[in-house]
């Protein structure tokens, strides 16, 4: 089970409107794979994608406020 996060600004994925996401715990391999991305924001997008199961292109279409909030939540895995 993961943590359910309600998005302030829904995002579309195909014909679906996504209003909330479930963050699952990341694995070590997710953290290692995130290192292939050069910038912090790209790594955050990748980790959000892995934690939510959403394609990275959907994560990149999220409102900046939702993206930042989710980035802060997945950053706990890096501490």
C-alpha positions as CSV (number, residue, x, y, z in Angstrom):
1,X,0.0,0.0,0.0
2,X,1.2,3.5,-0.7
3,X,0.4,7.1,0.3
4,X,-2.5,8.6,-1.7
5,X,-1.8,12.2,-2.8
6,X,-4.6,14.4,-4.2
7,X,-3.4,16.6,-7.1
8,X,-4.5,20.3,-6.9
9,X,-4.5,20.4,-10.7
10,X,-5.6,17.2,-12.5
11,X,-3.6,16.0,-15.4
12,X,-4.8,14.1,-18.5
13,X,-3.4,10.7,-19.5
14,X,-5.1,9.5,-22.6
15,X,-8.8,9.7,-22.0
16,X,-8.4,9.7,-18.2
17,X,-8.2,12.7,-15.9
18,X,-5.9,11.9,-13.0
19,X,-6.9,13.6,-9.8
20,X,-4.8,11.6,-7.3
21,X,-1.8,9.4,-7.3
22,X,-0.5,6.7,-5.0
23,X,3.1,6.9,-4.1
24,X,4.7,3.5,-3.5
25,X,8.0,2.9,-1.9
26,X,11.0,3.1,-4.2
27,X,13.6,0.4,-4.5
28,X,17.4,0.8,-4.5
29,X,17.4,0.1,-8.3
30,X,15.0,3.1,-8.8
31,X,17.5,5.3,-7.0
32,X,20.4,3.9,-8.9
33,X,18.7,4.3,-12.3
34,X,17.8,7.9,-11.4
35,X,21.5,8.7,-11.5
36,X,21.4,8.5,-15.3
37,X,19.6,11.8,-15.4
38,X,21.9,14.8,-15.3
39,X,19.7,17.3,-13.4
40,X,17.8,17.3,-10.2
41,X,14.5,18.0,-11.8
42,X,14.9,15.2,-14.3
43,X,15.8,12.8,-11.5
44,X,12.7,14.0,-9.6
45,X,10.5,13.4,-12.6
46,X,11.9,9.9,-13.0
47,X,11.4,9.1,-9.3
48,X,7.9,10.4,-9.3
49,X,7.2,8.3,-12.4
50,X,8.6,5.2,-10.6
51,X,6.7,5.9,-7.4
52,X,3.4,6.5,-9.1
53,X,3.6,4.2,-12.0
54,X,2.8,7.0,-14.4
55,X,4.8,7.5,-17.6
56,X,7.4,10.2,-17.3
57,X,5.7,12.2,-20.0
58,X,2.6,12.5,-17.9
59,X,4.6,13.5,-14.8
60,X,6.2,16.3,-16.9
61,X,2.7,17.6,-17.8
62,X,1.8,18.0,-14.2
63,X,1.2,21.5,-12.8
64,X,4.4,22.9,-11.3
65,X,2.9,23.0,-7.8
66,X,1.9,19.4,-7.9
67,X,5.3,18.4,-9.4
68,X,7.1,20.3,-6.6
69,X,4.9,18.7,-3.9
70,X,5.5,15.2,-5.2
71,X,9.3,15.9,-5.7
72,X,9.5,16.8,-2.0
73,X,7.7,13.6,-1.0
74,X,10.0,11.4,-3.1
75,X,13.0,13.3,-1.8
76,X,12.5,11.5,1.5
77,X,13.7,8.4,-0.1
78,X,17.1,10.0,-0.8
79,X,17.8,11.0,2.8
